[in-house]
Amino acid sequence: MSKKTIISRLILSCSCFGLIAWMMASLVLGQSVEEIYKPTDQELQTQNAGQWWNPNPLPKITFSPVETFSTHTVIPATGTMLIRNRDNVYASMNTVGLTPGTVTSMWWVFFNNPHNCATRPCTPADLANPSVQGTVASAGGKVVGIDGTASFGAFRATNDKTGVFPGLGTGEGLLDALRAEIHLVVRSHGPALVNDPALFNQQLNLFNGGCPPNTCVNVQASTHRP
């Protein structure tokens, strides 16, 4: 074997050993860097908060049909949506089958401690139990059109006592938006008393507004469990 061939093989061998050493060093260094800078679970959650694979648990959105108040029969082509987070709730309702020309209102019914209700879902009878901390509050009213349909939309913040009806429950308002069981109740106040502005305003805003001379009655409801 010539001296030139021996030298060439030595150079090739040294190059191979150098390449292998470099790859091993890079692998070890890379692993060490990953171990040193490995992000915590909290950092990963913060970095990926807006990504589709790590959705924000708030707000919570639920959908529910509208039922007749007395028989709990689902009314076709109706529904409610409830959006809630830690501090407030928003509800919308689209319903049918109402009497044209009557005043109809929507009412929040908050069961702040639904685990204390006698049954699940809660019922109006549970409002008499102070441990349930129930509240009934106005969500607005309107005159039903000739097609018998009505749409409502309402916002309510926690601890807001505006429009609370004092005759039912403890009247503390919504205490925990994420844990409360929330019912949306449609109440009829009879024919619109447009010739008496004071009574007409009461029909739109008060639980027993316009009654008497009319008769007030709950006609529909929709339930949203926590």
C-alpha positions in Angstrom: 0.0 0.0 0.0 1.4 3.3 -1.0 2.1 6.1 1.5 -0.4 8.3 -0.4 -3.2 5.8 0.1 -2.5 5.4 3.8 -2.6 9.1 4.3 -6.0 9.4 2.4 -7.5 6.7 4.5 -6.3 8.3 7.8 -7.9 11.6 6.7 -11.2 9.9 5.8 -11.3 8.1 9.2 -10.6 11.2 11.1 -13.4 13.0 9.2 -15.9 10.3 10.0 -14.9 10.2 13.7 -15.2 14.0 13.8 -18.7 14.0 12.2 -19.9 11.3 14.6 -18.5 13.3 17.6 -20.2 16.5 16.4 -23.6 14.7 15.9 -23.4 13.2 19.4 -22.4 16.6 21.0 -25.3 18.3 19.1 -27.8 15.7 20.4 -26.6 15.9 24.0 -26.6 19.7 23.8 -30.0 19.8 22.3 -31.4 17.5 24.9 -29.8 19.6 27.7 -31.2 22.8 26.3 -34.7 21.3 26.0 -34.5 20.1 29.6 -33.3 23.5 30.8 -35.9 25.5 28.9 -38.8 23.1 29.0 -41.9 25.3 29.7 -44.2 24.6 32.6 -47.8 23.5 32.1 -48.9 27.0 33.1 -46.6 28.6 30.5 -47.9 26.2 27.8 -51.5 27.0 28.7 -50.7 30.8 28.5 -48.9 30.4 25.2 -51.7 28.3 23.7 -54.6 30.1 25.3 -56.0 31.3 21.9 -55.4 28.1 20.0 -58.2 25.8 18.8 -56.8 22.8 20.7 -56.9 24.6 24.1 -60.3 26.5 24.1 -61.2 29.0 26.7 -63.8 27.4 29.0 -65.6 30.8 29.3 -68.1 31.9 28.3 -70.5 28.9 28.5 -73.2 28.8 25.9 -76.3 26.5 26.2 -79.5 26.1 24.1 -82.9 24.9 25.3 -86.4 24.6 23.8 -89.4 26.5 25.1 -92.1 24.5 26.8 -95.6 25.2 28.0 -95.5 26.2 31.6 -98.3 23.9 32.8 -97.6 20.7 30.9 -93.9 21.0 29.9 -94.7 20.2 26.3 -92.0 21.4 23.9 -93.3 24.1 21.6 -92.1 23.5 18.0 -90.0 26.3 16.3 -89.0 27.9 19.6 -85.8 28.1 21.5 -83.6 30.0 23.9 -79.9 30.7 24.2 -78.0 31.5 27.4 -74.4 32.8 27.5 -72.8 33.0 30.8 -69.4 33.8 32.3 -68.2 34.6 35.8 -69.8 38.0 36.1 -73.0 38.1 34.0 -75.5 36.3 31.7 -77.2 37.1 28.4 -80.3 35.4 27.2 -82.3 35.4 24.0 -85.7 33.8 23.3 -87.7 33.2 20.2 -91.2 31.8 20.8 -94.6 31.4 19.1 -98.2 30.5 20.1 -98.9 33.7 22.1 -102.2 35.6 22.0 -102.0 38.6 19.6 -102.6 42.0 21.3 -101.6 40.8 24.8 -98.6 42.1 26.8 -96.1 39.3 27.4 -93.0 39.6 29.5 -89.9 37.4 30.1 -88.6 36.8 33.6 -85.3 35.5 34.9 -85.6 32.9 37.6 -82.3 32.2 39.3 -81.9 29.2 41.6 -78.5 30.1 43.0 -78.1 26.9 44.9 -79.8 24.3 42.7 -78.3 21.4 44.7 -80.8 22.5 47.5 -83.8 22.1 45.2 -86.2 19.3 46.0 -86.0 18.0 42.4 -83.8 18.6 39.4 -84.5 20.6 37.5 -85.7 23.0 40.1 -89.4 24.1 40.2 -91.3 27.2 41.3 -91.9 25.5 44.7 -88.2 25.6 45.4 -88.4 29.4 45.6 -89.9 29.0 49.0 -86.8 27.3 50.3 -84.3 30.1 51.5 -81.3 27.8 51.1 -82.0 27.7 47.3 -81.5 31.5 47.3 -84.0 32.0 44.4 -84.7 35.2 42.7 -87.3 36.3 40.1 -86.4 39.4 38.0 -87.8 41.2 35.0 -86.2 40.7 31.6 -88.5 43.1 29.7 -92.0 43.0 28.1 -93.7 43.7 24.8 -97.0 43.6 23.0 -97.5 40.4 20.9 -98.0 41.0 17.2 -100.7 39.5 15.0 -98.6 36.4 14.2 -98.4 35.4 17.9 -94.6 35.4 18.0 -92.2 37.2 20.3 -88.5 37.7 20.7 -86.7 38.7 23.8 -83.1 39.6 24.7 -81.8 40.5 28.1 -78.5 41.0 30.0 -78.0 40.5 33.8 -74.9 41.1 35.9 -74.3 39.3 39.1 -75.6 41.0 42.3 -77.9 43.3 40.2 -81.3 43.6 41.9 -82.9 45.8 39.3 -86.5 44.6 38.6 -86.4 41.9 41.3 -89.9 40.7 42.3 -89.8 40.6 46.1 -92.7 38.2 46.5 -90.8 35.1 45.3 -87.5 33.8 46.6 -84.9 35.7 48.7 -84.5 38.4 46.1 -80.7 38.5 46.1 -80.3 38.5 42.4 -77.9 36.3 40.4 -75.0 35.3 42.8 -72.9 32.9 40.7 -73.6 33.0 37.0 -71.7 29.7 36.3 -73.4 27.6 39.0 -76.9 28.9 39.1 -79.8 27.0 37.4 -81.6 29.6 35.2 -85.1 29.5 34.0 -86.6 31.9 31.4 -90.3 32.3 32.0 -92.9 33.9 29.6 -95.7 35.6 31.5 -99.0 36.9 30.0 -100.5 40.1 31.4 -103.7 40.0 29.3 -104.8 42.5 26.6 -102.6 45.6 26.3 -104.1 48.5 28.4 -102.9 51.2 26.0 -105.7 53.6 27.1 -104.2 53.7 30.6 -100.5 54.6 30.2 -99.7 53.9 33.9 -101.2 50.4 33.8 -99.7 49.7 30.4 -96.2 50.6 31.8 -96.8 48.3 34.7 -97.8 45.5 32.3 -94.4 45.8 30.6 -92.3 45.9 33.8 -94.0 44.4 36.8 -94.7 40.8 37.7 -98.4 41.4 38.3 -98.6 44.6 36.1 -102.1 45.1 34.8 -103.6 42.5 37.1 -106.3 43.4 38.0 -108.2 44.2 35.8 -106.5 41.5 33.7 -105.4 38.1 34.8 -101.6 37.4 34.8 -100.4 33.8 34.2 -97.1 32.1 33.3 -97.5 30.5 29.9 -94.1 29.3 28.8 -90.7 28.5 30.2 -87.2 27.4 29.2 -84.6 25.8 31.5 -80.8 26.1 31.5 -78.9 23.9 34.0 -75.4 24.9 35.1 
